[in-house]
């Protein structure tokens, strides 16, 4: 890890292509292959502000850079949280970071979930697997001003019970009287007493008025496709189905073209889209 | 004595069913309750009933020599439990174990089959409703098989 801070610009002067330095405050394991990194600014104390749904490029010096959604509370600007899976070289290096190690951070990039547009409406948050991470800031934002929204439900599906993220928080959310939380796994075990079945099976039972519902959806693309079918069946309109897409983001500012998807650059016009904006591209196998 | 008709009419599976069919169904229906841990049915037993769940949670399980009991699906309020009563040889293919105290309406399969044979309009109505359940379960099973959350390298 890089230890000298001198050659990097302070936050206020940062060019979007230049990383700012952050120090690992804590790393904790969420599931056998998923972990959350808590980062704090190593150079300056300027608060890090972001909108729910935005992502950062995390740079492990000498290894590479990866786009990771920000999954912390937008109100807590002193700590930057990212949950990711140990699947490639960079995320593997991130999974080995120790307290005090320094990495580069560029961002925040991309569009957010636009939680404000859901005010006064019912909200369905549909998350699959690690897709809960980019949706967690949505939940934090809504719960911070709970009275401004209608009925709010979190529908969360994962592969197995041991792959559920944020278990202590899930339990806290479940105990709330102003939030419905339904959790299901694709594969149950003898000791799992919760639901077994895919996350889409939770949608018909979710309490909401489809005509005034906004659905925030994040997970593997196949899961999102089936989720869209179910939401449409319930009567949620396409412009009120909001999705976070994922492609190979590199520059984060719509220059390099790595994440181009039809007419969109996911890093800049996305990652969050309303379904009516991307409907024509969503099922195209060629892209 | 309170009739089961209003309870049946409220259940999503039977919503919108014509009153004359509802009356036919009521004569085959009974209120049932199962305690946690109890088996509603087990693999190989005669499938002589089906259930619409009002409250609780039931796991559909199958034994595996290496993994013990595997839960393939849980059903809860608003769901239908069991369709083996519809097709020969009328035997259950899975175990149904109660996870949470479950209240349901049980339908006597022979009674209902006889009524469907005698009244094909009722039979067609029931088939349409069950076909919807089959399709939803099939789609869900396909999605489960895709293992979408796995890391595919």
Interface residues (C-beta under 8 A of the other chain):
Chain A: X33 X85 X87 X128 X129 X130 X157 X158 X159 X163 X184 X186 X187 X188 X189 X190 X192 X193 X194 X195 X196 X197 X198 X200 X201 X204 X205 X219 X220 X222 X223 X226
Chain B: X12 X57 X59 X67 X68 X69 X70 X71 X72 X73 X74 X76 X77 X78 X99 X100 X136 X139 X140 X143 X144 X146 X147 X148 X149 X150 X151 X153
